[in-house]
Amino acid sequence: MKAEVRKDSDNPAGATLGTARDATPRKARTVCSAELLGGAGMLMIEHQGEIYCLRQTRRGRLILTK
């Protein structure tokens, strides 16, 4: 299955990120979903002590669940 690259109109690739506390602009990283999901098509993510599952559907879309 071919990975599709979409650009978010609110945060286009290369947009800078920062917060009011952090005045230093940073560039957003772009990572290929196939690299993250691997052959299983799924990635478990630990965030603030919770486990989330990022998976690819049969139609090639991504779903993040807790």
NUKOL-358099 format. One record per residue (C-alpha): residue number from 1; residue in one letter; x, y, z. Coordinates in nm, 4 decimals. Example, Ala and Ser with C-alpha at 12.3 -4.5 7.8 and 13.67 -1.06 7.14 Angstrom:
REM NUKOL-358099
+-----+-----+----------+----------+----------+
|   n | res |        x |        y |        z |
+-----+-----+----------+----------+----------+
|   1 |   A |   1.2300 |  -0.4500 |   0.7800 |
|   2 |   S |   1.3670 |  -0.1060 |   0.7140 |
+-----+-----+----------+----------+----------+
REM end
This chain:
REM NUKOL-358099
+-----+-----+----------+----------+----------+
|   n | res |        x |        y |        z |
+-----+-----+----------+----------+----------+
|   1 |   M |   0.0000 |   0.0000 |   0.0000 |
|   2 |   K |   0.1429 |   0.3362 |  -0.1005 |
|   3 |   A |   0.1705 |   0.5991 |   0.1719 |
|   4 |   E |  -0.0077 |   0.9229 |   0.0880 |
|   5 |   V |   0.1383 |   1.2554 |   0.1954 |
|   6 |   R |  -0.1060 |   1.5309 |   0.2844 |
|   7 |   K |  -0.0251 |   1.8791 |   0.4005 |
|   8 |   D |  -0.2381 |   2.0313 |   0.6732 |
|   9 |   S |  -0.3485 |   2.3784 |   0.5613 |
|  10 |   D |  -0.3334 |   2.5018 |   0.9218 |
|  11 |   N |   0.0223 |   2.3737 |   0.9717 |
|  12 |   P |   0.1925 |   2.3277 |   0.6343 |
|  13 |   A |   0.5171 |   2.1330 |   0.6180 |
|  14 |   G |   0.8004 |   2.3442 |   0.7464 |
|  15 |   A |   0.5740 |   2.5585 |   0.9629 |
|  16 |   T |   0.7344 |   2.6767 |   1.2811 |
|  17 |   L |   0.6121 |   2.5662 |   1.6205 |
|  18 |   G |   0.6484 |   2.7467 |   1.9486 |
|  19 |   T |   0.4622 |   2.8511 |   2.2600 |
|  20 |   A |   0.4269 |   3.1740 |   2.4518 |
|  21 |   R |   0.6841 |   3.0377 |   2.6992 |
|  22 |   D |   0.9228 |   2.9318 |   2.4219 |
|  23 |   A |   1.0038 |   3.2209 |   2.1895 |
|  24 |   T |   1.2432 |   3.0051 |   1.9837 |
|  25 |   P |   1.0682 |   2.8902 |   1.6634 |
|  26 |   R |   1.1170 |   2.5252 |   1.5653 |
|  27 |   K |   1.0359 |   2.3409 |   1.2445 |
|  28 |   A |   0.7831 |   2.0585 |   1.2596 |
|  29 |   R |   0.9256 |   1.7149 |   1.1775 |
|  30 |   T |   0.7823 |   1.5097 |   0.8929 |
|  31 |   V |   0.8009 |   1.1323 |   0.9309 |
|  32 |   C |   0.6821 |   0.8742 |   0.6778 |
|  33 |   S |   0.3930 |   0.6750 |   0.8266 |
|  34 |   A |   0.5324 |   0.3504 |   0.6819 |
|  35 |   E |   0.8496 |   0.4014 |   0.8873 |
|  36 |   L |   0.6460 |   0.4524 |   1.2050 |
|  37 |   L |   0.3899 |   0.1753 |   1.1552 |
|  38 |   G |   0.6191 |  -0.0865 |   1.0035 |
|  39 |   G |   0.4862 |  -0.4141 |   0.8661 |
|  40 |   A |   0.2241 |  -0.4463 |   1.1407 |
|  41 |   G |   0.0559 |  -0.1224 |   1.0332 |
|  42 |   M |   0.0349 |  -0.0246 |   1.3994 |
|  43 |   L |   0.2339 |   0.1765 |   1.6538 |
|  44 |   M |   0.1865 |   0.1890 |   2.0300 |
|  45 |   I |   0.2607 |   0.5334 |   2.1789 |
|  46 |   E |   0.3145 |   0.6055 |   2.5483 |
|  47 |   H |   0.2111 |   0.9611 |   2.6352 |
|  48 |   Q |   0.1921 |   1.0956 |   2.9901 |
|  49 |   G |   0.1534 |   0.7447 |   3.1330 |
|  50 |   E |  -0.1241 |   0.6440 |   2.8893 |
|  51 |   I |  -0.0923 |   0.4031 |   2.5948 |
|  52 |   Y |  -0.2326 |   0.5037 |   2.2559 |
|  53 |   C |  -0.2543 |   0.2981 |   1.9375 |
|  54 |   L |  -0.1913 |   0.4564 |   1.5965 |
|  55 |   R |  -0.3028 |   0.2249 |   1.3183 |
|  56 |   Q |  -0.3673 |   0.2312 |   0.9473 |
|  57 |   T |  -0.7110 |   0.1277 |   0.8177 |
|  58 |   R |  -0.7735 |  -0.0862 |   0.5100 |
|  59 |   R |  -0.8461 |   0.2361 |   0.3221 |
|  60 |   G |  -0.5064 |   0.3810 |   0.4182 |
|  61 |   R |  -0.6282 |   0.6295 |   0.6768 |
|  62 |   L |  -0.4774 |   0.6703 |   1.0235 |
|  63 |   I |  -0.6693 |   0.6251 |   1.3492 |
|  64 |   L |  -0.5375 |   0.7137 |   1.6954 |
|  65 |   T |  -0.7173 |   0.5428 |   1.9844 |
|  66 |   K |  -0.6610 |   0.5276 |   2.3577 |
+-----+-----+----------+----------+----------+
REM end
